[in-house]
Amino acid sequence: MGKGVRVAVVSGVCAAMLGGAGYGMYNIASALNSTATGGVKAVKTGPPSSEEVEQTTANFFAAWEKNEPDRAARLTNFPEDAEPLLTAYGSDAHITDVHITPGKATGRTVPFQVRATVSYGEETRPLAYASRLTVVRGVNSHRPLVDWNPALVHPKLARGDSLTVEESATPQIDAVDRNGQVLTKEKYPSLGPVLDELRKRYGAKSGGQAGVELVIRHEGDAADTTLMTLVKGKPGKLRTTLSASAQAAAEAAAEAAVTDYTNSSVAAVQPSTGEILAFANHRDDGFNAAFLGELAPGSTMKIVSAATLIDSGLTSANGPAPCPPSAVWQSQTFTNLTGLAPNENATLSESFARSCNTAFVKFADEVKADSLATEAAQRFGIGRDDWKVGVPSFDGRVPAPDGPDRAAGLIGQGQVQMSPLNMASVTATAKTGAFRQPVIVPLSLDGRRAATARGLAPGTSQQLREMMNRTARSGTAAGVMAGLSGNVGAKTGSAEVDGQSRSNSWFTGYRNDIAAAAMTEDGGHGIDAAGPIVARVLRSAG
């Protein structure tokens, strides 16, 4: 926590309460100004006119520029929320000489540019950024008002955030990759939130000296977001497990995917060590879904399901796993992807490589309700909430339901949820036979104890590698993995999501000593969107 600095928090007050409290005096005034005949003055309704938008915006900007937060707040529809942050803007954040230049309005929305100065002691720095606001009509007052949103004050502010200048609680860090190459959020945008978290956790251990910064302080345990450094400290050096070349490939692959699809995330680990080599997110919301995403993994989960069937003695890679056109479990009918020909004589290896859903669903009668959950936890280290990655992560969720979701879980649907990091770890375990909890900084840095699991029996691991290699060379992943030399394996997946026109695209694979998994929302089949992302990351291993 910074020294000697007051924090103003953007409160989350109920809109209904604000409506009653914020506009009560206006309604009383309206009643007092009624006509002599007892009629009430007509009030305006509907969206604000262009003239109202222009005048309201001008008044709001004038109050903001003059550092009159109470007056500016009263020009918003949630003054009790607005006033603390607008007050902190000039006091806690030491922002002065504010000049606001409005742009051309689009309907009721006005873009604008802010130029100001941030001062602390004898240090001053210029501040410039762009934002926008929208003018609405008050629900009760019927006045044109600025629709309050903390992001209009600065685009990186969200509800519950505060803005302040503080002496840093921890020094800045120069995060470096495994070869000593400096990693910056400017060059690798996906690293931004994780670098902030690494600084929060390990800045004091990195050998640097703190400076003074303009920061956004978030609710809860989230790391501060630094907007500006006023007094430079001495950055400490923090070595990570990342690979700059793999990180560059992950960033480029995730960005390229959104040309045709929506949000994409990818994570890559080193199977022999569990060290995280790269991760990337190309999303509108900046969320680190690579580590924290909680989504059904679709048929990539068949890696764990196949291991469950083998370890339960129900079949083997070369044993029977018939692929009928449909399968019914507790009145729920499951089918395969369009175009997949049935094969009643298929082996598990063939059904795995062709990603036959019904082959796995048919085993729901024979596996126990907790078989999949037990296999995931004890063999793959998934779903136990005990990973110590070095930054926040989701450790996967594989419940043990009895009912329709038992069958759905075998094909990565139902209540099963994973992140790309989880599936990269699953693939690494399948490849080596040993579970090694992913880490992004060495365990020795702070004495963390890694999560442990039994791992796979040698025979099970060998069969999984054979099935994943078949999938990569001649199965559903062959088109994506073509041209990749070395020891390779893969599994495709797609997961249906309510309300989406297409399923989420999943793909996981390994090449020599790198395993990667990717997910693209609304991306369709695994080979359509997520597959090319993983292939590009695997190629970065050389």
Summary of the structure (lengths in Angstrom):
residues: 542
radius of gyration: 28.0
end to end distance: 44.2
largest distance: 93.9
contacts: 1960
relative contact order: 0.10
helix: 34%
strand: 23%
